C-alpha cells in the first residue's frame, strides 16, 4: 500500500461519509464507555479539557470532539510525518503507522467538525509544554507501544488531569505491545492509578476517588441487557470487566459528506414501469403522428 504523502491534493484526501469510514480501531464497547464517561462528566458539571496522545486517522478524536462543551479545549498530539527521535520508536512507527499523515487526520476530523482541535505535532513527551497541569477531565493515551514512552505518558497525564479526571489506556493487553501492559499495571500497583473498568482493548482508571464513578457505572450496566459485565478484585480494588458483543453503538457525529437516504431513488424496475406508463399516456392522449415520432426517436437512441 502506498504511503500517503504530506503534499497530496484535496481530491486524494479522505472524505468519510460516516465514522465507520475512518480507518482505525475503536470498537463498540469503547465507544459506549467514552460516551458514558464524557456524558457523566457533563451531567455532574465536571470541568476540564480533553486530551488524546496518538490519533492515527482520528476515529476516537472525532468521537471525543463531538462531546466538547463551550469553552473546552481539545488537544491532540501525534508525530504524524515527523521523524521519531530514537531508532526503536522510528522502527515501531514505520511498522504500525506507515500511512499516517497530518493532512489525512485533519481531513477526517473536518468532515465531522467545523474546527480542528489544538494539534501538537511531535513526541508525546512534549505534551507538558502545551497543556496546563490539572486542566483535563478526560485523557486517551494511544501513542507509542514501547514501555518507556507509555510510562512517561502516564506520568505526564497524571499531572495534566484534574483530581477526578479519567485516563484511558489503549492496548493494555495486546500481545504485540507488552510494554503497554507493563506500564499500565505498574501505574496501578505503585503509581496510585485506580482501575474503573476494562474492555477487550482499553483500560479506564482515575487518580481520584473511584467509588462514585464505579457505582454509577455498575448501576448503568445493570440496566443494559445488551452488555455483559462482571466485577473482579485486582490488587485489592474492584475492577469492572465488560463486553459489548451485539450491543448498539452510541450516536455518532454526522459527516458533512453523509449520503442522504431520504431522497427517493428509482430502481431499474421502477424506471421501466415509469417509462411504460409514459408510453401508455402517449398512445392514449397524443395524436398518432406525434406518438410515432416519439417512438422512432426512442428506438434510434437505443
C-alpha positions in Angstrom: 0.0 0.0 0.0 1.4 3.4 -1.0 2.0 5.8 2.0 0.0 9.0 2.0 2.2 12.0 1.4 2.0 15.4 3.1 1.6 17.2 -0.2 -1.3 15.2 -1.6 -4.1 17.1 -3.3 -7.5 17.7 -1.8 -9.0 15.2 -4.2 -6.8 12.4 -2.6 -7.7 13.3 1.0 -10.3 11.1 2.7 -14.0 12.2 2.6 -15.6 9.9 5.1 -19.4 9.7 4.9 -19.7 8.2 8.4 -17.4 7.4 11.4 -17.0 3.8 10.2 -15.3 5.1 7.1 -12.4 6.4 9.1 -9.5 4.0 9.4 -8.7 2.8 12.9 -9.7 0.6 15.8 -12.5 2.0 18.0 -14.9 -0.8 19.0 -18.4 -0.6 20.2 -17.6 -1.3 23.9 -15.1 1.6 24.0 -17.5 3.9 22.1 -20.0 3.2 24.8 -17.5 3.8 27.6 -16.2 7.1 26.1 -19.8 8.2 25.7 -20.8 7.2 29.2 -17.8 8.8 30.9 -18.0 12.1 28.9 -21.8 12.3 29.4 -21.4 11.7 33.1 -18.8 14.4 33.4 -21.2 16.8 31.7 -24.1 15.7 33.9 -22.2 16.3 37.1 -20.6 19.5 35.8 -17.0 18.2 36.0 -14.8 21.0 34.5 -11.8 20.4 32.3 -10.5 19.8 28.8 -9.9 16.8 26.6 -6.6 15.3 25.6 -5.6 12.5 23.2 -2.0 11.2 22.8 -1.7 9.4 19.5 -4.6 10.0 17.0 -3.8 7.8 13.9 -6.5 8.8 11.4 -8.7 10.4 14.0 -11.5 8.0 14.7 -11.6 8.3 18.5 -10.7 12.0 18.3 -13.7 12.7 16.1 -15.9 10.9 18.6 -14.4 12.9 21.5 -14.7 16.2 19.6 -18.5 15.7 19.4 -18.6 15.8 23.3 -16.8 19.1 23.6 -18.7 21.7 25.6 -18.5 25.5 25.1 -15.2 26.7 26.5 -13.5 23.3 26.5 -10.2 22.8 24.8 -9.3 19.6 22.9 -5.6 18.9 22.4 -4.2 16.0 20.3 -0.6 15.0 20.0 1.0 12.8 17.4 4.2 12.5 15.4 2.3 12.4 12.1 5.0 12.8 9.4 7.8 13.9 11.7 10.7 11.5 12.3 10.9 9.9 15.7 14.0 10.9 17.8 15.2 7.4 18.5 15.7 4.3 16.4 13.4 2.0 18.3 10.5 4.4 18.1 11.1 5.1 14.4 11.0 1.3 13.7 7.8 0.9 15.6 6.2 3.9 13.8 7.2 2.6 10.4 5.7 -0.8 11.2 2.4 0.4 12.7 1.6 3.8 11.2 3.2 3.8 7.7 0.3 5.7 6.1 -0.1 8.3 8.9 -0.2 12.0 7.9 -1.4 15.1 9.5 -3.4 16.2 6.5 -5.3 12.9 6.4 -6.2 13.3 10.1 -7.3 16.9 9.5 -9.4 16.0 6.5 -11.1 13.2 8.5 -11.7 15.5 11.5 -13.1 18.4 9.5 -15.5 16.0 7.8 -17.3 15.9 11.1 -16.4 19.2 12.9 -16.1 22.8 11.9 -12.8 23.4 13.7 -9.7 21.4 14.3 -8.5 20.6 17.8 -5.3 22.1 19.1 -2.7 19.9 17.3 0.8 19.3 18.8 3.0 17.6 16.2 5.8 15.8 18.0 6.5 13.1 20.5 4.0 12.7 23.3 6.8 13.6 25.8 6.4 17.3 24.8 2.8 17.5 25.9 3.6 19.1 29.3 4.8 22.2 27.4 1.4 22.5 25.6 -1.2 21.5 28.3 -1.5 23.1 31.7 -1.3 20.9 34.8 -4.6 20.0 36.5 -6.6 21.1 33.4 -8.0 17.9 31.8 -11.0 15.8 32.7 -10.5 13.1 30.1 -7.3 11.8 28.5 -6.8 9.0 26.0 -3.3 7.5 25.7 -2.7 5.7 22.4 0.7 6.8 21.3 3.8 4.6 21.4 3.7 0.9 22.3 7.1 1.0 24.0 7.3 0.7 27.8 9.5 3.8 28.4 7.2 6.0 26.3 4.0 4.8 27.8 5.4 5.0 31.3 6.3 8.7 30.6 2.8 9.4 29.0 1.1 8.0 32.2 3.2 10.2 34.4 2.5 13.3 32.3 -1.2 12.6 32.2 -1.3 12.1 35.9 -0.2 15.7 36.3 -2.4 17.1 33.5 -5.6 15.5 34.8 -7.9 17.2 37.3 -8.4 15.3 40.6 -11.3 13.2 39.4 -10.3 13.0 35.7 -10.4 9.8 33.8 -7.5 8.3 31.8 -7.9 5.6 29.1 -5.0 3.4 28.1 -5.2 1.6 24.7 -3.7 -1.8 24.0 -3.1 -2.6 27.7 -3.4 -6.4 27.0 -2.4 -6.8 23.3 0.3 -9.4 22.8 2.3 -7.3 20.3 2.9 -4.5 22.8 3.7 -5.9 26.3 5.3 -2.6 27.2 1.8 -1.0 27.5 0.7 -3.8 29.8 3.8 -3.4 32.0 3.4 0.4 32.2 -0.4 0.2 32.9 -0.3 -2.3 35.8 2.8 -0.7 37.2 0.8 2.5 37.5 -1.9 0.6 39.3 0.5 -1.2 41.7 2.9 1.6 42.5 1.6 4.8 40.9 -1.8 5.2 42.6 -3.9 4.7 39.5 -7.2 3.2 40.5 -8.9 0.9 37.9 -12.5 1.6 37.0 -13.2 -0.8 34.1 -11.6 -2.7 31.2 -12.9 -3.7 27.8 -11.1 -6.0 25.4 -8.8 -3.2 24.2 -8.8 -0.4 26.7 -8.2 0.3 30.4 -10.1 3.1 32.2 -8.8 4.5 35.5 -8.6 7.6 37.7 -6.2 9.0 40.3 -9.3 10.4 42.1 -11.9 8.6 44.2 -13.2 5.7 42.0 -16.2 4.7 44.1 -18.9 7.2 42.9 -17.9 6.6 39.3 -17.8 2.9 39.7 -21.1 2.7 41.5 -22.8 4.8 38.8 -21.3 2.7 36.1 -22.4 -0.6 37.7 -26.0 0.8 38.0 -26.0 1.8 34.3 -24.6 -1.6 33.3 -27.3 -3.4 35.4 -29.9 -1.7 33.2 -28.3 -2.8 29.9 -29.4 -6.2 28.7 -27.0 -5.9 25.7 -23.9 -5.5 27.8 -22.2 -8.3 29.8 -20.1 -7.4 32.9 -18.5 -8.8 36.0 -16.5 -7.4 38.9 -13.1 -8.8 39.8 -10.7 -7.9 42.5 -7.3 -6.6 41.3 -4.6 -5.5 43.7 -7.2 -5.1 46.4 -9.5 -2.9 44.2 -12.7 -3.8 42.4 -12.4 -3.8 38.6 -15.4 -3.9 36.2 -14.8 -6.1 33.1 -17.4 -5.7 30.4 -18.2 -6.8 26.9 -20.5 -5.3 24.3 -20.9 -8.1 21.7 -24.2 -7.4 19.9 -24.7 -4.0 21.5 -25.7 -1.0 19.5 -23.2 1.8 19.1 -23.9 5.2 20.6 -24.8 8.2 18.5 -22.0 9.2 16.2 -21.0 12.7 14.9 -22.5 13.3 11.5 -20.3 13.8 8.4 -20.8 16.7 6.1 -20.3 14.1 3.3 -23.0 11.8 4.6 -25.2 10.1 2.0 -28.7 11.4 2.3 -31.1 8.5 2.4 -34.4 10.4 2.4 -34.4 11.2 -1.3 -36.5 8.8 -3.3 -34.5 6.6 -5.7 -36.0 4.7 -8.6 -34.9 1.1 -9.1 -34.3 -0.1 -12.6 -37.7 -1.9 -12.5 -39.4 1.3 -11.3 -37.8 3.2 -14.1 -39.1 0.7 -16.7 -42.6 1.0 -15.1 -42.4 4.8 -15.3 -41.4 4.6 -19.0 -44.2 2.2 -19.7 -46.7 4.5 -18.1 -45.5 7.4 -20.1 -45.8 5.3 -23.3 -49.4 4.5 -22.4 -50.1 8.1 -21.9 -48.6 8.9 -25.3 -50.6 6.2 -27.0 -53.9 7.2 -25.4 -53.6 11.0 -25.4 -51.2 12.3 -28.1 -52.1 12.4 -31.8 -50.8 9.2 -33.7 -48.3 11.2 -35.8 -46.7 12.6 -32.6 -46.7 9.2 -30.9 -44.9 7.7 -34.0 -42.2 10.4 -33.9 -41.6 9.8 -30.2 -41.3 6.0 -30.6 -39.0 6.4 -33.6 -36.7 8.7 -31.7 -36.6 6.4 -28.7 -35.6 3.4 -30.9 -32.8 5.4 -32.6 -31.4 6.3 -29.1 -31.1 2.7 -28.0 
